[in-house]
Amino acid sequence: IVAAEQARAMVYGFSNNVHSAILAHYILNYGTEAQKQRWLPKMATGELVGAIAMSEPGAGSDLKSVRTTAVRDGDAYVVNGSKTFITNGLHADLICVVAKTDPHAGSRGVSLIMVETRDLPGF
């Protein structure tokens, strides 16, 4: 219903399909219980908007070829790289970023890093 009403009103700035069908699915199936409790209720109410940052200049949507890296620094990751076509990026509070965490492991070295954008330096 949301997608149909957005189309009727010609509102294309928010992709509910990415927010609800893709990002929420990743969290529900692969997230910890703490992550589910932290993000899913707010995504359901619209308090938090989710986005996906996968495609890159020169790599497109070939996730094995991404150049964005995520290096562990204590309890967090430092993410460096460029993304294009970040669906819901304009409104996002939580972005699922595809990054290489182990450049020597091929496709097994590619990870999904959840990035909360509120008050994030460098974002």
C-alpha positions in Angstrom: 0.0 0.0 0.0 2.8 2.4 0.9 4.6 1.8 -2.5 1.3 2.2 -4.4 0.5 5.5 -2.6 4.0 6.8 -3.2 3.7 6.0 -6.9 0.3 7.7 -7.0 1.7 10.8 -5.3 4.9 10.7 -7.5 7.0 10.5 -4.3 10.2 8.7 -5.2 12.6 9.9 -2.5 12.0 6.9 -0.2 12.3 3.2 -1.1 10.2 1.2 1.2 11.3 -2.0 -0.6 15.0 -1.4 0.4 14.0 -0.3 3.9 11.6 -3.1 4.7 12.2 -6.0 2.4 16.0 -5.9 2.1 17.6 -4.1 5.1 15.1 -5.3 7.7 15.5 -8.8 6.3 19.3 -8.7 6.7 18.9 -7.5 10.3 16.2 -10.1 11.1 18.2 -13.0 9.7 21.8 -12.1 10.4 21.7 -9.5 13.2 22.3 -10.1 16.9 19.3 -10.0 19.3 20.6 -6.6 20.5 20.7 -5.2 16.9 17.2 -6.5 16.2 15.9 -4.8 19.4 17.8 -1.6 18.6 16.9 -1.1 15.0 13.8 -3.1 13.9 11.2 -1.4 16.1 12.4 2.1 15.0 12.4 1.0 11.3 8.8 -0.3 11.7 7.6 3.0 13.1 9.6 5.1 10.6 11.7 6.7 13.3 14.8 5.2 11.6 15.2 5.0 7.8 17.5 2.2 6.4 19.6 2.4 3.3 21.9 0.2 1.3 25.3 1.3 0.0 26.6 -1.4 -2.4 27.5 -0.1 -5.8 30.7 1.7 -6.5 32.4 3.7 -9.2 34.2 1.2 -11.5 32.7 -1.9 -9.7 28.9 -1.3 -10.2 27.0 -4.0 -8.4 29.8 -6.6 -8.6 30.2 -6.9 -4.8 33.3 -9.1 -5.1 35.1 -6.2 -6.8 34.3 -3.5 -4.3 37.2 -1.4 -3.1 35.6 0.1 0.0 37.4 -1.3 3.1 36.4 -1.7 6.7 39.3 -2.1 9.2 38.6 -3.2 12.7 39.5 -0.6 15.3 38.7 -1.8 18.8 34.9 -2.4 19.0 34.2 -0.5 15.7 35.3 -0.4 12.1 36.9 2.4 10.1 35.2 2.4 6.7 37.0 4.1 3.7 35.7 4.2 0.1 33.2 5.6 -2.3 29.6 4.5 -3.1 27.1 5.4 -5.8 23.4 5.0 -5.9 22.8 4.8 -2.2 19.2 3.9 -2.0 17.5 6.0 0.7 20.9 7.6 1.4 19.3 11.1 1.6 17.1 10.1 4.5 19.2 7.3 6.1 19.8 6.8 9.8 21.2 3.3 9.3 23.2 2.3 6.2 24.2 -1.2 5.3 27.6 -0.8 3.6 29.3 -3.5 1.6 33.0 -3.4 2.3 36.0 -5.7 2.2 37.1 -6.8 5.6 39.6 -9.3 4.3 41.0 -8.4 0.9 42.7 -11.8 0.6 39.6 -13.9 1.1 37.8 -13.2 -2.2 34.1 -13.1 -1.9 34.3 -14.4 1.7 36.2 -11.3 2.6 33.2 -9.1 1.8 31.0 -8.0 4.7 27.9 -6.0 5.4 28.8 -3.2 7.9 25.9 -1.4 9.6 26.6 2.3 9.9 24.5 4.5 12.1 24.7 8.0 10.6 23.4 10.2 13.4 26.2 12.3 14.8 28.8 10.3 12.8 32.0 12.3 12.1 33.1 12.1 8.4 29.7 11.0 7.1 
